Amino acid sequence: MRVAVGDDAVILREGLARLLEEAGFEVVGVAADADELLELVERSEPDVAIVDIRMPPTHTDEGLRAAKAIREAHPAIGILLLSQHVHARYAIELLSSGTDGVGYLLKERVADLDELSASVRRVGKGGSVLDPAVVSQLVGRRRQGDNPLEQLTDREREVLALMAEGRSNKAIADRLFVSDHTVEKHIKSIFGTLRLPLSPDDHRRVLAVVTYLDSE
């Protein structure tokens, strides 16, 4: 599996590259900023791009924007975002267009080579990886045995699974051979069952998907 690494911190950047090579990955190159990363991806077309969210010049969300640009231009390339801290908004932006081949990990996790390797492979194969701390902040920790997904009907779980694939309401309706209105009713019921009240600060569709992924 071929991997590109983008991080402005030289120690982490080179350390990640060495760890990945030791784990059997082919590191096609490293980049110190978003523009360099985009050029590297265009040139080498890796299977996975590992991207630091905060990169030069402003160290805010350049990495996230680069990751979204890569997904738009090369949807087959997996994206694994790294962050020093949990930023729920960034996770929601990352997942808003679908969960296939995306991941979000805190940088502290990369010291565990087994976890890092498993995460890169999973994203590279089209799966998703979410740091437990990210999931906790997005949907909150639930009491053991308190799983609202168990209260969903079979049809609602089917709809939620298709939402997790990034499908639109129209695409879900076509897949299940039902009307758009029926899909809207199912989604509204899902939001209610998962206790996701309407809020201007939260993207309920993404939060529902995160809850679903956390149970898989």
PAZAPA-4460 file (N, C-alpha, C; in steps of 0.05 Angstrom, whole numbers, plus 32768, in hexadecimal, padded with zeros to 4 digits):
% residues 216
    n_x    n_y    n_z   ca_x   ca_y   ca_z    c_x    c_y    c_z   seq   type   mol
   8011   7FE8   8000   8000   8000   8000   8012   8019   8000     1      M     A
   800C   802C   7FEE   801C   8044   7FEB   8011   805B   7FFA     2      R     A
   8022   8069   8009   8019   807E   801C   8029   8098   8018     3      V     A
   801A   80AE   8019   8026   80C9   8019   8022   80D5   8034     4      A     A
   8036   80E4   803E   8034   80EF   8059   8037   810D   8057     5      V     A
   8024   811C   8063   8025   8139   8064   8024   8143   8080     6      G     A
   803A   814F   808A   803B   815B   80A5   8052   816F   80A5     7      D     A
   804D   8186   80B1   8062   819B   80B1   8077   8196   80C6     8      D     A
   8072   8185   80D9   8086   817F   80EE   8099   8169   80E3     9      A     A
   80B2   8171   80DF   80C5   815F   80D1   80C9   8145   80E1    10      V     A
   80CA   8146   80FB   80CF   812E   810B   80B7   811B   8108    11      I     A
   809F   8125   810A   8088   8113   8107   8086   8109   80EA    12      L     A
   808B   811B   80D7   8089   8113   80BB   809C   80FD   80B4    13      R     A
   80B5   8100   80BB   80C9   80EC   80B5   80C5   80D3   80C6    14      E     A
   80BC   80D7   80DF   80B7   80C1   80F1   80A1   80AF   80E7    15      G     A
   808B   80BC   80DD   8075   80AE   80D2   807E   809D   80BA    16      L     A
   808D   80AA   80A8   8096   809D   8090   80A7   8084   8098    17      A     A
   80B8   8086   80AB   80C9   806F   80B3   80B8   8059   80C0    18      R     A
   80A5   8061   80D1   8093   804D   80DD   8083   803E   80C8    19      L     A
   8079   804D   80B5   8068   8040   80A0   8079   802D   808F    20      L     A
   8092   8035   8089   80A3   8024   8079   80AA   800A   8089    21      E     A
   80AE   800D   80A3   80B4   7FF6   80B3   809C   7FE3   80B4    22      E     A
   8084   7FEE   80B1   806B   7FDE   80B2   8064   7FD2   8096    23      A     A
   8075   7FD8   8082   8071   7FCB   8068   8063   7FDD   8053    24      G     A
   805F   7FF6   805A   8052   8009   8047   8068   8015   8035    25      F     A
   8060   801D   801D   8071   802C   800B   806B   804A   800E    26      E     A
   807D   8059   8019   8079   8076   801D   8082   8084   8003    27      V     A
   806F   808F   7FF4   8075   809B   7FDA   8082   80B6   7FDD    28      V     A
   8080   80C2   7FF5   808B   80DD   7FF9   807F   80EA   8011    29      G     A
   808C   8100   801A   8083   810F   8031   8080   812C   8028    30      V     A
   806F   813B   8036   806A   8157   802F   8068   8167   8048    31      A     A
   8072   8180   8047   8072   8192   805E   805B   81A6   805F    32      A     A
   804D   81A8   8049   8036   81BB   8048   8021   81B0   8035    33      D     A
   800A   81BD   8035   7FF3   81B3   8025   7FF9   81B3   8007    34      A     A
   8005   81C8   7FFD   800A   81C9   7FE0   801E   81B3   7FD8    35      D     A
   8032   81AF   7FE8   8045   819A   7FE2   8038   817E   7FE3    36      E     A
   8025   817B   7FF6   8016   8162   7FF8   8005   815D   7FDF    37      L     A
   7FF7   8171   7FD6   7FE6   816F   7FBF   7FF7   8167   7FA6    38      L     A
   800E   8174   7FA3   801F   816D   7F8D   8029   8150   7F8F    39      E     A
   8030   8148   7FA7   803A   812D   7FAC   8024   8118   7FA4    40      L     A
   800B   811E   7FAC   7FF5   810C   7FA6   7FF0   810A   7F88    41      V     A
   7FF0   8121   7F7B   7FEC   8122   7F5E   8002   8112   7F50    42      E     A
   801A   8114   7F5A   8031   8107   7F4D   8032   80E9   7F51    43      R     A
   802B   80E1   7F6A   8030   80C5   7F71   8017   80B4   7F74    44      S     A
   7FFF   80C1   7F77   7FE6   80B3   7F7A   7FE8   809C   7F8F    45      E     A
   7FEC   80A2   7FA8   7FEE   808E   7FBD   7FD3   8081   7FC3    46      P     A
   7FD3   806B   7FD2   7FBA   805F   7FDB   7FAF   806E   7FF2    47      D     A
   7FC0   807A   8003   7FB7   8089   801B   7FC9   80A2   801E    48      V     A
   7FBC   80B8   8025   7FCA   80D0   802D   7FC5   80D5   804A    49      A     A
   7FDB   80D7   805A   7FD9   80DE   8076   7FDE   80FC   8078    50      I     A
   7FCB   810A   8084   7FCB   8127   8083   7FC8   8133   809E    51      V     A
   7FDB   8145   80A6   7FD8   8155   80BE   7FC3   816B   80B8    52      D     A
   7FB0   816E   80CA   7F9B   8182   80C6   7FA6   819E   80C4    53      I     A
   7FB9   81A4   80D7   7FC4   81C0   80D8   7FDF   81C1   80CA    54      R     A
   7FE0   81CF   80B4   7FF8   81D1   80A4   7FFD   81EE   809D    55      M     A
   8016   81F5   8094   801C   8210   808C   800A   8219   8075    56      P     A
   8006   8234   8072   8014   8248   8081   8005   8251   809A    57      P     A
   7FEB   824D   809D   7FDD   8257   80B4   7FDA   8243   80CB    58      T     A
   7FE0   822A   80C5   7FDE   8214   80D9   7FC1   8213   80E5    59      H     A
   7FAD   8215   80D4   7F91   8213   80DD   7F86   81F9   80D0    60      T     A
   7F7B   81FC   80B8   7F6E   81E5   80AC   7F78   81DF   808F    61      D     A
   7F91   81E7   8089   7F9C   81E2   806F   7F9C   81C5   8068    62      E     A
   7FA3   81B4   807B   7FA4   8197   8076   7F88   818C   8070    63      G     A
   7F74   8195   807F   7F59   818C   807A   7F50   8194   805E    64      L     A
   7F56   81AC   8056   7F4E   81B5   803B   7F5D   81A5   8026    65      R     A
   7F76   819F   802B   7F85   818F   8018   7F79   8173   8016    66      A     A
   7F71   8168   802D   7F65   814D   802D   7F4B   814C   801D    67      A     A
   7F3B   8161   8020   7F22   8162   8012   7F27   8165   7FF4    68      K     A
   7F3C   8174   7FEC   7F43   8178   7FD0   7F4C   815D   7FC4    69      A     A
   7F5B   814E   7FD4   7F64   8133   7FCB   7F4C   8121   7FC7    70      I     A
   7F39   8121   7FD9   7F22   8110   7FD7   7F11   8117   7FBE    71      R     A
   7F0F   8131   7FB8   7F00   8139   7FA1   7F0E   8131   7F87    72      E     A
   7F28   8134   7F86   7F37   812E   7F6E   7F3D   8110   7F6B    73      A     A
   7F41   8103   7F81   7F49   80E6   7F81   7F39   80D7   7F97    74      H     A
   7F1F   80D2   7F91   7F0F   80C5   7FA6   7F18   80AA   7FAE    75      P     A
   7F29   809D   7F9F   7F33   8082   7FA6   7F49   8083   7FBB    76      A     A
   7F55   809B   7FBF   7F6B   809D   7FD2   7F60   80A0   7FEE    77      I     A
   7F69   808F   8000   7F60   8091   801C   7F6D   80A9   802A    78      G     A
   7F5E   80B5   803D   7F68   80CC   804B   7F68   80C6   8069    79      I     A
   7F80   80C9   8076   7F82   80C6   8093   7F8C   80E0   809E    80      L     A
   7F79   80EE   80AB   7F80   8108   80B8   7F8D   8104   80D3    81      L     A
   7FA1   8113   80D9   7FAE   8113   80F4   7FAA   812E   8101    82      L     A
   7FA5   812E   811B   7FA1   8147   812A   7FAC   8145   8146    83      S     A
   7FB6   815B   814F   7FC1   815C   816B   7FAB   815B   817F    84      Q     A
   7F94   8166   8178   7F7D   8167   818A   7F64   8160   817A    85      H     A
   7F4E   8159   8189   7F35   8153   817C   7F28   816D   8172    86      V     A
   7F21   816E   8159   7F12   8184   814E   7EF9   8178   8141    87      H     A
   7EE3   8179   814F   7ECA   816D   8146   7EC1   8178   812B    88      A     A
   7EC5   8192   8127   7EBC   819E   810D   7ECB   8192   80F6    89      R     A
   7EE5   818E   80FA   7EF5   8182   80E4   7EEC   8166   80DE    90      Y     A
   7EE6   8156   80F3   7EDC   813B   80EE   7EC2   813B   80DF    91      A     A
   7EB1   814D   80E6   7E97   814F   80D8   7E9B   8157   80BB    92      I     A
   7EAD   816A   80B5   7EB3   8172   809A   7EBE   815A   808A    93      E     A
   7ED0   814B   8097   7EDC   8134   8089   7EC8   811F   8082    94      L     A
   7EB5   811A   8094   7EA1   8105   8090   7E89   810D   8080    95      L     A
   7E85   8127   807C   7E6C   8130   8070   7E68   8126   8054    96      S     A
   7E7D   811E   8046   7E79   8114   802A   7E7C   80F6   8029    97      S     A
   7E7B   80E9   8040   7E7D   80CB   8040   7E93   80C2   8051    98      G     A
   7E92   80A8   8059   7EA5   809E   806C   7EB9   808A   805F    99      T     A
   7EB5   8083   8046   7EC7   8070   8039   7EE3   807B   8036   100      D     A
   7EF6   806C   8040   7F12   8074   803C   7F1B   808D   804B   101      G     A
   7F0F   8092   8062   7F17   80A9   8072   7F1D   80A2   808F   102      V     A
   7F2F   80B1   809B   7F35   80AC   80B7   7F3D   80C5   80C5   103      G     A
   7F3B   80C5   80DF   7F42   80DD   80F0   7F4F   80D2   8109   104      Y     A
   7F68   80D6   810D   7F76   80CC   8125   7F85   80E3   8133   105      L     A
   7F86   80E1   814D   7F98   80F3   815C   7FB5   80EA   8159   106      L     A
   7FC7   80FD   8158   7FE3   80F7   8153   7FEF   80E4   8168   107      K     A
   7FE4   80E5   8180   7FEF   80D3   8194   7FEC   80B6   818D   108      E     A
   7FDA   80AF   817B   7FD5   8093   8173   7FEB   8089   8161   109      R     A
   7FFA   809A   8153   800C   8090   813F   8025   8083   814C   110      V     A
   8029   8086   8166   803F   8079   8173   803A   805B   8174   111      A     A
   8021   8053   8173   801A   8036   8173   801B   802C   8156   112      D     A
   8031   801F   814E   8034   8017   8132   801E   8004   8129   113      L     A
   8015   7FF2   813A   8000   7FE0   8132   7FE6   7FEF   812C   114      D     A
   7FDF   8002   813D   7FC7   8012   8139   7FC9   8023   8120   115      E     A
   7FE1   802F   811D   7FE5   8040   8105   7FE3   8030   80EC   116      L     A
   7FF0   8019   80EB   7FF0   8007   80D3   7FD3   7FFE   80CD   117      S     A
   7FC5   7FF6   80E2   7FA9   7FEC   80DD   7F98   8003   80D3   118      A     A
   7F9C   801B   80DD   7F8C   8032   80D4   7F91   8039   80B7   119      S     A
   7FAB   8039   80B0   7FB2   8040   8094   7FA7   802B   8081   120      V     A
   7FA9   8012   8088   7F9F   7FFC   8077   7F81   7FFE   8074   121      R     A
   7F73   8003   808A   7F56   8004   808A   7F4D   801B   8078   122      R     A
   7F59   8032   807B   7F51   8049   806A   7F58   8043   804D   123      V     A
   7F6F   8037   8048   7F78   8031   802D   7F65   801D   801F   124      G     A
   7F58   800D   802E   7F45   7FF9   8023   7F28   8004   8022   125      K     A
   7F25   801E   8027   7F0B   802A   8025   7EFB   802A   803F   126      G     A
   7F07   8022   8055   7EF9   8023   806F   7EFC   803E   807C   127      G     A
   7EF3   8040   8095   7EF5   8059   80A3   7F01   8054   80BF   128      S     A
   7F0F   8069   80C9   7F1C   8067   80E3   7F16   8081   80F2   129      V     A
   7F0B   807F   8109   7F06   8097   811A   7F12   8092   8135   130      L     A
   7F23   80A6   813E   7F2F   80A4   8158   7F19   80A3   816D   131      D     A
   7F1B   8092   8181   7F07   8090   8196   7F01   80AB   81A3   132      P     A
   7F16   80BC   81A6   7F11   80D6   81B2   7F00   80E8   81A0   133      A     A
   7F02   80E4   8186   7EF2   80F3   8174   7ED5   80EA   8176   134      V     A
   7ED0   80D0   8176   7EB5   80C5   8178   7EA9   80CE   8193   135      V     A
   7EB9   80CE   81A8   7EAF   80D5   81C2   7EA5   80F2   81C2   136      S     A
   7EB4   8104   81B6   7EAC   8120   81B5   7E94   8125   81A3   137      Q     A
   7E92   8116   818E   7E7C   811A   817B   7E62   8110   8185   138      L     A
   7E62   80F7   8190   7E48   80EB   8197   7E46   80E7   81B5   139      V     A
   7E5B   80EB   81C4   7E5A   80E8   81E1   7E5D   80CB   81E9   140      G     A
   7E68   80C6   8200   7E6B   80AB   820A   7E50   80A1   8214   141      R     A
   7E49   8088   820C   7E2F   807D   8215   7E34   8068   822A   142      R     A
   7E20   8064   823B   7E23   804F   824F   7E23   8034   8242   143      R     A
   7E32   8022   824F   7E33   8007   8244   7E17   7FFB   8241   144      Q     A
   7E12   7FF0   822A   7DF7   7FE5   8225   7DE3   7FF9   821B   145      G     A
   7DEB   8013   821B   7DD9   8028   8211   7DE0   802D   81F4   146      D     A
   7DD5   801E   81E2   7DDB   8020   81C6   7DC1   8026   81B7   147      N     A
   7DBC   8040   81B0   7DA3   8047   81A3   7DA0   803A   8187   148      P     A
   7DB7   8031   817B   7DB5   8024   8161   7DA4   800B   8162   149      L     A
   7DA4   7FFE   8179   7D94   7FE6   817C   7D76   7FEC   817B   150      E     A
   7D6E   8005   817E   7D52   800D   817D   7D49   8014   8160   151      Q     A
   7D5C   8014   814E   7D55   801A   8132   7D48   8002   8125   152      L     A
   7D36   8006   8113   7D2A   7FF0   8104   7D3F   7FE6   80EF   153      T     A
   7D3A   7FCF   80E4   7D4C   7FC5   80D0   7D4F   7FD8   80B8   154      D     A
   7D39   7FE4   80B0   7D39   7FF6   809A   7D49   8010   80A1   155      R     A
   7D46   8019   80BA   7D54   8031   80C2   7D72   802C   80C3   156      E     A
   7D7A   8014   80CC   7D96   800D   80CC   7DA1   800C   80AF   157      R     A
   7D90   8002   809D   7D98   8001   8081   7D9D   801D   8076   158      E     A
   7D8A   802F   807D   7D8D   804B   8074   7DA6   8057   8080   159      V     A
   7DAB   8053   809A   7DC2   805E   80A7   7DDC   8053   809B   160      L     A
   7DDD   803A   8094   7DF4   802E   8087   7DFA   803B   806C   161      A     A
   7DE5   8041   805D   7DE9   804F   8044   7DF1   806C   8048   162      L     A
   7DE8   8078   805D   7DF1   8093   8064   7E0F   8093   806A   163      M     A
   7E18   807E   8077   7E34   807B   807E   7E46   8078   8065   164      A     A
   7E3A   806F   804F   7E48   806C   8036   7E49   8087   8027   165      E     A
   7E3C   809C   8032   7E3C   80B6   8026   7E27   80BA   8011   166      G     A
   7E13   80A8   8011   7DFD   80AA   7FFD   7DE9   80C0   8004   167      R     A
   7DDF   80CE   7FF0   7DCB   80E2   7FF3   7DB0   80D5   7FF8   168      S     A
   7D9C   80E5   8001   7D81   80DA   8005   7D76   80CE   7FEB   169      N     A
   7D7B   80DB   7FD5   7D72   80D1   7FBB   7D7F   80B6   7FB5   170      K     A
   7D99   80B4   7FBA   7DA7   809B   7FB4   7D9D   8085   7FC6   171      A     A
   7D97   808B   7FDF   7D8D   8077   7FF2   7D71   806E   7FE9   172      I     A
   7D60   8081   7FE0   7D46   807A   7FD7   7D47   8068   7FBE   173      A     A
   7D59   806E   7FAC   7D5C   805D   7F94   7D66   8041   7F9C   174      D     A
   7D78   8040   7FAF   7D84   8026   7FB7   7D6F   8014   7FC4   175      R     A
   7D5D   8021   7FD4   7D4A   8011   7FE4   7D2E   8010   7FD6   176      L     A
   7D2C   801D   7FBE   7D13   801C   7FAF   7CFC   8028   7FBF   177      F     A
   7D01   803F   7FCC   7CED   804D   7FDB   7CED   806A   7FD2   178      V     A
   7CDA   807A   7FDC   7CD9   8096   7FD5   7CED   80A7   7FE5   179      S     A
   7CF3   80BE   7FDB   7D05   80D1   7FEA   7CF8   80D8   8005   180      D     A
   7CDD   80DB   8004   7CCF   80E3   801D   7CD2   80CD   8032   181      H     A
   7CD1   80B4   8029   7CD4   809D   803C   7CF0   809E   8049   182      T     A
   7D04   80A3   8039   7D1F   80A5   8043   7D22   80BB   8057   183      V     A
   7D16   80D2   8051   7D16   80E9   8064   7D09   80E1   807E   184      E     A
   7CF3   80D3   807D   7CE6   80CA   8096   7CF8   80B7   80A6   185      K     A
   7D05   80A5   8098   7D18   8092   80A6   7D2E   80A2   80B4   186      H     A
   7D3A   80B5   80A5   7D50   80C4   80B0   7D47   80D4   80C8   187      I     A
   7D30   80E0   80C6   7D26   80F0   80DD   7D22   80DE   80F5   188      K     A
   7D18   80C5   80F1   7D15   80B2   8107   7D30   80AA   8112   189      S     A
   7D44   80A6   8101   7D5F   809F   810A   7D6A   80B5   811C   190      I     A
   7D67   80CE   8114   7D71   80E4   8124   7D64   80E4   8140   191      F     A
   7D4A   80DF   8140   7D3C   80DE   8159   7D45   80C7   816B   192      G     A
   7D48   80AF   815F   7D50   8098   816F   7D6C   809B   817A   193      T     A
   7D7E   80A8   816A   7D99   80AB   8172   7D9D   80C4   8184   194      L     A
   7D87   80D1   818A   7D87   80E9   819B   7D99   80FE   8191   195      R     A
   7D95   8105   8177   7DA4   811B   816B   7D92   8132   8164   196      L     A
   7D8D   8143   8178   7D7A   815A   8174   7D85   816E   8160   197      P     A
   7D73   817C   8153   7D7B   8191   813F   7D8D   81A5   814D   198      L     A
   7DA4   81AB   8141   7DB6   81BE   814D   7DC6   81CC   8136   199      S     A
   7DCA   81E6   8139   7DD9   81F4   8124   7DF7   81EE   8124   200      P     A
   7E00   81E1   813A   7E1D   81DC   813D   7E24   81C0   8134   201      D     A
   7E11   81AE   8131   7E17   8192   812B   7E0B   818A   8111   202      D     A
   7E1A   817A   8102   7E10   816E   80E9   7E04   8153   80F1   203      H     A
   7DE9   8152   80F3   7DDD   8139   80FE   7DE2   8121   80EC   204      R     A
   7DE3   8125   80D3   7DE8   810E   80C1   7E03   8102   80C6   205      R     A
   7E17   8113   80CA   7E32   8108   80D0   7E33   80FC   80EB   206      V     A
   7E26   8108   80FF   7E26   80FD   811A   7E18   80E2   811A   207      L     A
   7E03   80DF   810B   7DF6   80C5   8109   7E09   80B0   80FD   208      A     A
   7E18   80B8   80E9   7E2B   80A5   80DC   7E41   809E   80F0   209      V     A
   7E4B   80B2   80FF   7E60   80AC   8113   7E56   8098   8128   210      V     A
   7E3D   809C   8131   7E32   8089   8144   7E31   806D   8138   211      T     A
   7E29   806C   811F   7E28   8052   8111   7E44   8045   810F   212      Y     A
   7E57   8055   8107   7E72   804A   8104   7E7E   8041   811E   213      L     A
   7E77   8050   8134   7E81   8049   814E   7E77   802E   8158   214      D     A
   7E61   8025   814C   7E55   800B   8155   7E5F   7FF3   8144   215      S     A
   7E6C   7FF9   812E   7E74   7FE4   811C   7E8C   7FD5   8128   216      E     A
***
